[in-house]
Amino acid sequence: VADDEGQEITHFTATKTRCEEACDSTPNCNSFVFCTFGGCFLKTRQFSGQETMHYSGFCSTFWAATVTSHGAAALPPLQHVEVQQCKKGTVPEPNGKCSTSSSPTLMTFYQYRAQSGVIPKDRLWENMNLANLGGVMFYLHNEVVDKDGEMMDESGHKTTKFQVDRILRFKVTMRNSDALWKKFRSQFGQFIQFDYGQATFGMPDHVKKCNAIWSEFGYEVGCQANPSGVSAYDEGYWTSWPGRCPSMPFTSKAPQGGPAKTAECLKEQPGGSCGSPDGTFNCIWHVEEAGFIMLDDLVGTDIAKLYLSGGWQYEKSSDTGEGTSFWSGKKDKARCKAREEKLLNLFAEKYRDQPA
C-alpha cells in the first residue's frame, strides 16, 4: 500500500473488479485501495509507480497503467508459463534454475491458499498452512469442490466447503535454522497442522510436542507431501508457518477447545515471521500477498448458478461433475497438470507485472 494514499473519495464493499469499474466511472478517481476482505477505497492520487510503498498484510494500492503514445496501456506481454519445481535436495536460484543444496538456503517462491472471501480486517498471515500448486489443487479437488464437502451458506444456498471461492497467492521468503540443517540436512522441518491458528500436530500432546520442536530448531517452516495414490497431483506439498503464540487458537470457540491467544502468550512466543529472514530462531520466514484468482475463473463457470441449477462440481463415484467437467479425472496426470497450469496462467495474465 502507498505510504501516501491521497484523498479518499468514498469507500464501500465490493469485488476487485467492481472496485476498479467504480474508480473508472468516478470523477477524479485516479487510484484505489482494495483489501482481500472486500474493502474498496477510491482515491484521488495519481501514481507513477515510483512512490514508496509498505506491506499491509491484506490491502494493495492500484492505479491506471502507463499509457503509450498510441493510447494503449503499457503492459508486459502475456506469456504462457508451465509449472516448474525444484526436486528434493535442490533449491531455487534467482535465475530460476535449481542447484544442489549444501547448507540452509535463503529461498523465495510462491505458495497458495484456498480461501473464502470473508477475511477479518486484522488478519495477519501467520499460524497457517500454505501449499504449492499441486498441494492447493489437491485440497480443492479432494475436499473443497467434492460433492461430499458441500455446505449451505446463511441464505440456505449450496456452496463449497467453508465457502471457499478463491485461491490466494503468497510470495514467501524463508531460511530455516542451522540447527535444523545440522540434524536433518533438510531445508524444511516437521510439518505442523494449524487449526484456527493453533498448532495441532501430535494431539492430544500437541502443545508439548510443538514447543519442543520450536525450542530446538526455532519457529521452522515445515513441509509435507500430498498423500500418494489419491490423485495425480504427484508433486504437491503443504507447508506450515508458525507465528506469534502458535500454541493457542485465534478464538475460544475453536473446535479443539482451549482459550484464545493471550497477550502474555503473544509476547512469550514471538514466532518466526520477520522482514528479512536470517535463520535465527525468531526470524525464519516472511510472507506477503501476491494476488488471487476466483474459483469461478479457474473452473470456467458461475459456481453459484451451477449449484442453483442442481449441478455439482465433482463426485468421487463418477469421477466428474454435473454441469461442468473441469474436475473430471482426479487421477489423470494430464488433466491434473492442465488444471495446475490453468491456475498458473490465470495468475500470469492477471498480474503481468509479477513473475508467474
Salt bridges, closest charged atoms under 4 A:
ASP3 OD1 - HIS54 ND1 2.82
ASP4 OD2 - ARG45 NH1 3.74
GLU5 OE1 - LYS43 NZ 3.11
GLU8 OE2 - HIS11 ND1 2.72
GLU8 OE1 - LYS43 NZ 3.55
GLU126 OE2 - ARG244 NE 2.97
GLU143 OE1 - LYS161 NZ 2.83
ASP146 OD2 - LYS316 NZ 3.08
ASP148 OD2 - LYS316 NZ 3.69
GLU150 OE1 - LYS158 NZ 3.49
ASP165 OD1 - ARG166 NE 2.83
ASP178 OD1 - ARG175 NH2 2.89
GLU216 OE2 - LYS183 NZ 3.26
ASP234 OD2 - LYS333 NZ 3.68
GLU235 OE2 - LYS87 NZ 2.46
GLU288 OE1 - HIS286 NE2 3.43
